[in-house]
Amino acid sequence: MELAASLFLILSIYFFGSLALTQEIIKPYKTVVAQGGHGRNLVTNYSKILLVSFSISVVSTTLAYFLFF
């Protein structure tokens, strides 16, 4: 039970950290300008950001488990 809890904790920490880094690198915002000249930012590429972040977190969690357990 402790092993599963630590796996979930490490995976979630790595996921949120890699999610923040991936969003900073990919720059998922697209500016849309309306007729009035006002710009609005829309977030795009949700699936790409989540897939890359989850892949990085799974790889780093697996590496951490092989190194420390």
MODELLER restraints for C-alpha pairs under 7 A, 6 or more apart:
rsr = mdl.restraints
at = mdl.atoms
rsr.add(forms.Gaussian(group=physical.xy_distance, feature=features.Distance(at['CA:10:A'], at['CA:61:A']), mean=6.57, stdev=0.5))
rsr.add(forms.Gaussian(group=physical.xy_distance, feature=features.Distance(at['CA:11:A'], at['CA:57:A']), mean=6.10, stdev=0.5))
rsr.add(forms.Gaussian(group=physical.xy_distance, feature=features.Distance(at['CA:11:A'], at['CA:58:A']), mean=6.76, stdev=0.5))
rsr.add(forms.Gaussian(group=physical.xy_distance, feature=features.Distance(at['CA:11:A'], at['CA:61:A']), mean=5.87, stdev=0.5))
rsr.add(forms.Gaussian(group=physical.xy_distance, feature=features.Distance(at['CA:14:A'], at['CA:57:A']), mean=4.99, stdev=0.5))
rsr.add(forms.Gaussian(group=physical.xy_distance, feature=features.Distance(at['CA:15:A'], at['CA:53:A']), mean=5.97, stdev=0.5))
rsr.add(forms.Gaussian(group=physical.xy_distance, feature=features.Distance(at['CA:15:A'], at['CA:54:A']), mean=5.84, stdev=0.5))
rsr.add(forms.Gaussian(group=physical.xy_distance, feature=features.Distance(at['CA:15:A'], at['CA:57:A']), mean=4.92, stdev=0.5))
rsr.add(forms.Gaussian(group=physical.xy_distance, feature=features.Distance(at['CA:18:A'], at['CA:53:A']), mean=5.18, stdev=0.5))
rsr.add(forms.Gaussian(group=physical.xy_distance, feature=features.Distance(at['CA:18:A'], at['CA:56:A']), mean=6.75, stdev=0.5))
rsr.add(forms.Gaussian(group=physical.xy_distance, feature=features.Distance(at['CA:18:A'], at['CA:57:A']), mean=6.65, stdev=0.5))
rsr.add(forms.Gaussian(group=physical.xy_distance, feature=features.Distance(at['CA:19:A'], at['CA:53:A']), mean=4.99, stdev=0.5))
rsr.add(forms.Gaussian(group=physical.xy_distance, feature=features.Distance(at['CA:22:A'], at['CA:49:A']), mean=6.42, stdev=0.5))
rsr.add(forms.Gaussian(group=physical.xy_distance, feature=features.Distance(at['CA:22:A'], at['CA:53:A']), mean=6.48, stdev=0.5))
rsr.add(forms.Gaussian(group=physical.xy_distance, feature=features.Distance(at['CA:23:A'], at['CA:49:A']), mean=6.73, stdev=0.5))
rsr.add(forms.Gaussian(group=physical.xy_distance, feature=features.Distance(at['CA:28:A'], at['CA:43:A']), mean=5.48, stdev=0.5))
rsr.add(forms.Gaussian(group=physical.xy_distance, feature=features.Distance(at['CA:28:A'], at['CA:44:A']), mean=5.27, stdev=0.5))
rsr.add(forms.Gaussian(group=physical.xy_distance, feature=features.Distance(at['CA:28:A'], at['CA:45:A']), mean=6.30, stdev=0.5))
rsr.add(forms.Gaussian(group=physical.xy_distance, feature=features.Distance(at['CA:29:A'], at['CA:41:A']), mean=5.86, stdev=0.5))
rsr.add(forms.Gaussian(group=physical.xy_distance, feature=features.Distance(at['CA:29:A'], at['CA:42:A']), mean=5.43, stdev=0.5))
rsr.add(forms.Gaussian(group=physical.xy_distance, feature=features.Distance(at['CA:29:A'], at['CA:43:A']), mean=4.65, stdev=0.5))
rsr.add(forms.Gaussian(group=physical.xy_distance, feature=features.Distance(at['CA:29:A'], at['CA:44:A']), mean=6.16, stdev=0.5))
rsr.add(forms.Gaussian(group=physical.xy_distance, feature=features.Distance(at['CA:30:A'], at['CA:41:A']), mean=5.52, stdev=0.5))
rsr.add(forms.Gaussian(group=physical.xy_distance, feature=features.Distance(at['CA:30:A'], at['CA:42:A']), mean=5.20, stdev=0.5))
rsr.add(forms.Gaussian(group=physical.xy_distance, feature=features.Distance(at['CA:30:A'], at['CA:43:A']), mean=6.39, stdev=0.5))
rsr.add(forms.Gaussian(group=physical.xy_distance, feature=features.Distance(at['CA:30:A'], at['CA:44:A']), mean=6.97, stdev=0.5))
rsr.add(forms.Gaussian(group=physical.xy_distance, feature=features.Distance(at['CA:31:A'], at['CA:39:A']), mean=6.14, stdev=0.5))
rsr.add(forms.Gaussian(group=physical.xy_distance, feature=features.Distance(at['CA:31:A'], at['CA:40:A']), mean=5.50, stdev=0.5))
rsr.add(forms.Gaussian(group=physical.xy_distance, feature=features.Distance(at['CA:31:A'], at['CA:41:A']), mean=4.52, stdev=0.5))
rsr.add(forms.Gaussian(group=physical.xy_distance, feature=features.Distance(at['CA:31:A'], at['CA:42:A']), mean=6.32, stdev=0.5))
rsr.add(forms.Gaussian(group=physical.xy_distance, feature=features.Distance(at['CA:32:A'], at['CA:39:A']), mean=5.53, stdev=0.5))
rsr.add(forms.Gaussian(group=physical.xy_distance, feature=features.Distance(at['CA:32:A'], at['CA:40:A']), mean=5.20, stdev=0.5))
rsr.add(forms.Gaussian(group=physical.xy_distance, feature=features.Distance(at['CA:32:A'], at['CA:41:A']), mean=6.27, stdev=0.5))
rsr.add(forms.Gaussian(group=physical.xy_distance, feature=features.Distance(at['CA:33:A'], at['CA:39:A']), mean=4.31, stdev=0.5))
rsr.add(forms.Gaussian(group=physical.xy_distance, feature=features.Distance(at['CA:33:A'], at['CA:40:A']), mean=6.29, stdev=0.5))
